[in-house]
Every structure is written in structure tokens, then in C-alpha cells.
Amino acid sequence: MHLNIRKADPGDARELSEILNEIIAIGGTTAIETPLSPEEFDDWFISGEWPLTCYVAETSSGLAGFQSLSLYGNPPEGWADIATFARQNPKISGVGTALFPATLSAAKERNIEFINATIRADNTGGLAYYEKIGFRTYNTIEKVPLMDGTLVDKIQKRYRVKTL
């Protein structure tokens, strides 16, 4: 299936929030536990204070997923955080892989040295995806409580954008 990659705009927020909210409802993969309204989505991922870029993958039948690069959480100088989400129904393979070249190019343009991905340890698909595209583990945050009290580890992986 052909995926067109383009920058997200605020008009995409409703459909993208639906993709994210479905993933939240399924559970077990994202650290985001509360559904986002389209306005909140736009602020968090597209137009707010923290987002640097957000790209979407679209098919002839609609948006298949998105990938954002942000300064959320005040990362160290030269670092940015990545988040990747793909539609679950119908599931379309290769969305994250198709999005990464655009995100990487944007990171290079912004002189980002490292891209950080923080992934729940129980998100085996997410861990495998980031490893496959070149991210490497550098830290584990142990026993982070979810809203229901469940403790999960979070694995931090980084991708070196610029060589020293």
C-alpha cells in the first residue's frame, strides 16, 4: 500500500486524535493514558509550545499514523523526543518506517544531536520498531506507576542524528 508522507496541520488533529485515542483504549503500549480532544492533540503534537515537527502517513482512505518530534519534558540541549503511532483498525504495516526519514531530516535541519524514544517495557512492538530503525537502549526507568497503580519499566533508546 502506498503511503504519502507530509507535515501534519491542525486540520488533521481530529483524525489523528482518533488514532491515538484508539491506542489508549486498547492499552498496554502508550504512556499516554487519557484520551485527547482534537484541540489537545493539536497542542501536544502539531502547533503547541513543545512540538518541533509532526508528520503523517496517509493512504487513499485516510491517515494511517503519525510521528512527532518535540521538546516535551525539557530534554537536554541537542536532544528531542520522538513519538510514533499507527492506526490499529485497519492495521497498516510499515507506517513508522515510512515516517522516520522525514522526521530524521527535520531533526538534522534543527541540529538535533540525539532523538530520544521512551517506550514502555511491555510494548514489545514499539521496542522492536525503534531498535529496527537504529535506536539503541541507554537507560531504564524502573517501576513507573500507571494511573491504575500498575508499575511498568520504561526503556529509553536514542538515535544519534549528528556524528561528533
C-alpha positions as CSV (number, residue, x, y, z in Angstrom):
1,M,0.0,0.0,0.0
2,H,1.3,3.4,-0.9
3,L,1.9,5.8,2.0
4,N,2.1,9.6,1.3
5,I,4.2,11.3,4.0
6,R,3.5,15.0,4.7
7,K,3.6,17.5,7.5
8,A,0.6,17.4,9.8
9,D,-1.6,20.5,10.1
10,P,-4.2,21.5,12.6
11,G,-6.9,20.2,10.3
12,D,-5.5,16.6,10.9
13,A,-6.0,16.8,14.7
14,R,-9.4,15.2,14.8
15,E,-8.5,12.1,12.8
16,L,-5.1,11.8,14.5
17,S,-6.6,12.1,18.0
18,E,-9.0,9.3,17.0
19,I,-6.0,7.1,16.1
20,L,-4.2,7.9,19.3
21,N,-7.4,7.5,21.5
22,E,-8.0,4.0,20.0
23,I,-4.5,3.0,21.0
24,I,-5.0,4.4,24.5
25,A,-8.3,2.5,24.8
26,I,-6.7,-0.8,23.7
27,G,-4.0,-0.2,26.4
28,G,-0.6,-1.7,27.0
29,T,1.6,0.4,24.7
30,T,1.5,4.1,25.3
31,A,2.4,6.1,28.3
32,I,-0.5,8.5,27.4
33,E,-3.4,7.1,29.5
34,T,-6.1,9.8,29.0
35,P,-7.8,10.4,25.6
36,L,-7.0,13.7,24.0
37,S,-9.5,16.1,22.3
38,P,-8.6,17.3,18.8
39,E,-7.6,20.6,20.4
40,E,-5.4,18.9,23.0
41,F,-3.9,16.8,20.3
42,D,-3.1,19.8,18.2
43,D,-1.4,21.5,21.2
44,W,0.6,18.4,22.1
45,F,1.7,17.2,18.7
46,I,1.3,19.9,16.0
47,S,1.0,23.6,17.0
48,G,1.8,23.9,20.7
49,E,4.9,25.1,22.6
50,W,6.7,21.7,22.5
51,P,6.3,20.1,19.1
52,L,9.1,20.6,16.6
53,T,7.6,18.6,13.7
54,C,4.7,16.2,13.2
55,Y,4.4,14.1,10.0
56,V,1.5,12.0,8.9
57,A,1.3,8.9,6.7
58,E,-1.8,8.8,4.6
59,T,-3.4,6.4,2.3
60,S,-6.1,6.9,-0.3
61,S,-8.6,6.1,2.5
62,G,-7.3,8.4,5.2
63,L,-4.5,8.9,7.8
64,A,-2.6,5.8,8.8
65,G,-0.4,7.2,11.6
66,F,1.9,10.0,12.7
67,Q,5.3,10.7,14.1
68,S,6.2,13.7,16.1
69,L,9.5,15.2,17.3
70,S,9.2,17.5,20.4
71,L,10.9,19.2,23.2
72,Y,8.4,17.9,25.7
73,G,9.8,17.3,29.2
74,N,12.7,19.8,28.6
75,P,15.3,17.4,27.2
76,P,19.0,18.2,27.3
77,E,20.3,20.7,24.7
78,G,20.6,19.0,21.3
79,W,18.0,16.3,22.2
80,A,14.4,15.9,21.1
81,D,11.8,13.3,21.9
82,I,10.0,11.1,19.3
83,A,6.6,9.6,19.4
84,T,5.1,7.2,16.8
85,F,1.6,6.0,16.5
86,A,-0.1,3.9,13.8
87,R,-3.8,3.2,13.2
88,Q,-4.9,-0.1,14.7
89,N,-8.0,-0.7,12.7
90,P,-7.3,-1.4,9.9
91,K,-3.7,-2.1,10.8
92,I,-1.3,-0.9,8.1
93,S,2.2,-2.3,8.1
94,G,5.3,0.0,7.7
95,V,3.8,3.3,8.9
96,G,6.6,4.1,11.4
97,T,9.3,3.1,9.0
98,A,7.9,5.2,6.2
99,L,7.6,8.3,8.6
100,F,11.1,8.1,10.0
101,P,13.1,9.6,7.1
102,A,11.1,12.8,7.2
103,T,11.4,13.1,11.0
104,L,15.2,12.4,10.8
105,S,15.6,15.1,8.1
106,A,13.7,17.6,10.3
107,A,16.0,16.7,13.2
108,K,19.1,17.3,11.1
109,E,17.7,20.7,9.9
110,R,17.2,21.6,13.6
111,N,20.8,20.5,14.6
112,I,19.4,17.8,16.9
113,E,22.2,15.5,18.0
114,F,20.1,12.7,19.6
115,I,16.5,11.6,19.3
116,N,15.1,10.0,22.4
117,A,12.4,7.4,22.5
118,T,10.9,6.4,25.8
119,I,9.0,3.1,25.4
120,R,7.0,1.1,28.0
121,A,8.9,-2.2,28.6
122,D,5.7,-4.1,27.9
123,N,5.4,-2.5,24.4
124,T,7.3,-5.2,22.6
125,G,6.3,-3.9,19.2
126,G,7.5,-0.4,19.9
127,L,10.8,-1.6,21.3
128,A,11.3,-3.8,18.2
129,Y,10.4,-0.9,15.9
130,Y,12.8,1.6,17.4
131,E,15.6,-1.0,17.5
132,K,15.0,-1.9,13.8
133,I,15.4,1.8,12.7
134,G,18.7,2.2,14.6
135,F,17.8,3.3,18.2
136,R,19.8,1.8,21.0
137,T,19.0,1.4,24.7
138,Y,20.8,3.8,27.0
139,N,18.7,3.8,30.2
140,T,15.8,2.1,32.0
141,I,13.4,4.0,34.3
142,E,12.1,1.3,36.7
143,K,8.7,0.9,38.2
144,V,6.9,3.9,36.8
145,P,3.3,3.9,38.1
146,L,0.4,4.0,35.7
147,M,-2.9,5.7,36.7
148,D,-4.3,2.3,37.9
149,G,-1.2,1.8,40.1
150,T,0.4,-0.8,37.8
151,L,4.2,-0.4,37.8
152,V,5.9,-0.6,34.4
153,D,9.5,0.0,33.4
154,K,10.3,2.4,30.6
155,I,13.1,1.8,28.2
156,Q,14.9,4.8,26.8
157,K,16.5,4.4,23.4
158,R,18.4,7.1,21.5
159,Y,19.3,7.6,17.9
160,R,22.5,9.6,17.1
161,V,21.5,12.1,14.4
162,K,24.8,14.0,14.1
163,T,28.2,12.5,14.4
164,L,30.7,14.3,16.6
